[in-house]
Amino acid sequence: MESEREAEPHDHKGDVREDETIPGDGDTPRIDSRELFGDAREVIIVHDQQNYRLRRTRTEKLILTK
């Protein structure tokens, strides 16, 4: 269980700017992770009637588990 301390701000050093392109991405939609998570540390993504847990670690990495 997460501690009740306030989440550390993310500096977004590796973020891609809006005007940058990702090689080979074509028309692939991009979703900023902040839109998915809001203030939460994890979200449940439902795909093909299966639940997947997407979690942000303390070091701001993403972990997807079934």
Residue frames relative to the residue before (quaternion, step in Angstrom):
aa qw qx qy qz dx dy dz
M 1.0000 0.0000 0.0000 0.0000 0.00 0.00 0.00
E 0.4957 -0.6715 0.4674 0.2913 3.59 -0.94 0.91
S 0.4906 -0.6284 0.5073 0.3273 3.54 -1.11 0.63
E 0.5603 -0.6352 0.4241 0.3205 3.53 -1.24 0.38
R 0.4150 0.6987 -0.4926 0.3113 3.59 1.21 0.18
E 0.5861 -0.5988 0.4215 0.3469 3.52 -1.17 0.61
A 0.5424 -0.6297 0.4479 0.3295 3.58 -1.03 0.80
E 0.4617 -0.6679 0.5096 0.2849 3.54 -1.07 0.78
P 0.4997 -0.6542 0.4637 0.3276 3.61 -0.96 0.76
H 0.3736 -0.7136 0.5535 0.2118 3.54 -1.14 0.70
D 0.3581 -0.7720 0.4848 0.2018 3.58 -0.77 0.97
H 0.2977 -0.8048 0.4728 0.2003 3.63 1.28 -0.19
K 0.1462 0.8280 -0.5258 0.1286 3.61 1.05 0.75
G 0.7587 0.3933 -0.2100 0.4751 3.59 0.95 -0.83
D 0.3802 0.7508 -0.4706 0.2653 3.59 1.26 0.12
V 0.3667 -0.6825 0.5863 0.2366 3.52 -1.23 0.60
R 0.4237 -0.6993 0.5120 0.2633 3.58 -0.81 0.96
E 0.6666 -0.5168 0.3654 0.3938 3.56 -1.23 0.51
D 0.7337 0.4314 -0.2429 0.4654 3.61 0.96 -0.82
E 0.5688 0.5713 -0.3918 0.4433 3.60 1.27 0.01
T 0.2622 -0.7338 0.5968 0.1914 3.55 -1.22 0.44
I 0.3585 -0.6836 0.5896 0.2378 3.51 -1.25 0.52
P 0.5075 -0.6745 0.4287 0.3222 3.62 -0.67 1.03
G 0.8489 0.1594 -0.1376 0.4847 3.55 -0.92 0.98
D 0.5008 0.6894 -0.4254 0.3050 3.61 1.18 0.10
G 0.2413 -0.7986 0.5234 0.1733 3.62 1.15 -0.40
D 0.7670 -0.3053 0.2609 0.5004 3.55 -0.78 -1.08
T 0.2588 0.7906 -0.5179 0.1995 3.59 1.14 0.51
P 0.4293 -0.7042 0.4956 0.2722 3.61 -0.74 1.01
R 0.2075 -0.7584 0.6060 0.1208 3.58 -1.14 0.71
I 0.0722 -0.7720 0.6311 0.0223 3.55 -0.99 0.90
D 0.3884 -0.7053 0.5434 0.2376 3.56 -0.76 1.04
S 0.5164 -0.6707 0.4319 0.3114 3.59 -0.79 0.97
R 0.5812 0.5820 -0.3804 0.4229 3.61 1.13 -0.53
E 0.6082 0.5383 -0.3533 0.4642 3.60 1.17 -0.53
L 0.6692 0.4900 -0.2979 0.4727 3.59 1.05 -0.70
F 0.7821 0.3926 -0.1787 0.4497 3.54 0.80 -1.06
G 0.1538 -0.7619 0.6036 0.1777 3.59 0.86 -0.83
D 0.7822 -0.2559 0.2171 0.5249 3.60 -0.70 -1.07
A 0.5268 0.6608 -0.3949 0.3603 3.61 1.28 -0.13
R 0.4333 -0.6768 0.5305 0.2697 3.57 -1.26 0.42
E 0.8021 0.0881 -0.0581 0.5878 3.59 1.22 -0.36
V 0.1394 -0.7580 0.6322 0.0797 3.52 -1.31 0.52
I 0.3475 -0.6881 0.5882 0.2445 3.54 -1.26 0.41
I 0.1349 -0.7678 0.6239 0.0547 3.56 -0.87 1.02
V 0.2057 -0.7726 0.5906 0.1096 3.57 -0.79 1.03
H 0.0620 0.7812 -0.6135 0.0972 3.55 -0.76 1.13
D 0.8405 -0.0630 0.0056 0.5381 3.57 -0.72 1.11
Q 0.6691 -0.5380 0.2581 0.4430 3.56 0.97 1.02
Q 0.5772 0.5289 -0.3936 0.4818 3.58 1.20 0.54
N 0.3484 -0.7300 0.5514 0.2039 3.58 -1.08 0.77
Y 0.0583 -0.7646 0.6418 0.0090 3.53 -0.99 0.94
R 0.2680 -0.7586 0.5760 0.1448 3.57 -0.99 0.86
L 0.1053 -0.7685 0.6301 0.0364 3.55 -0.79 1.09
R 0.0364 -0.8327 0.5495 -0.0579 3.54 -0.54 1.23
R 0.3129 -0.7025 0.6085 0.1958 3.55 -1.18 0.76
T 0.3174 -0.7414 0.5569 0.1986 3.56 -0.85 0.93
R 0.6846 -0.4673 0.3533 0.4337 3.57 -1.28 0.10
T 0.6985 0.4261 -0.2625 0.5115 3.58 1.20 -0.50
E 0.5318 -0.6857 0.3536 0.3493 3.56 1.34 0.42
K 0.3951 0.6538 -0.5248 0.3756 3.58 1.07 0.74
L 0.3489 -0.7177 0.5569 0.2304 3.59 -1.23 0.38
I 0.0766 -0.7741 0.6280 0.0221 3.55 -1.03 0.89
L 0.1209 -0.7830 0.6090 0.0376 3.57 -0.80 1.08
T 0.0394 0.7952 -0.6023 0.0584 3.59 -0.74 1.07
K 0.4341 -0.6810 0.5306 0.2572 3.51 -1.24 0.56
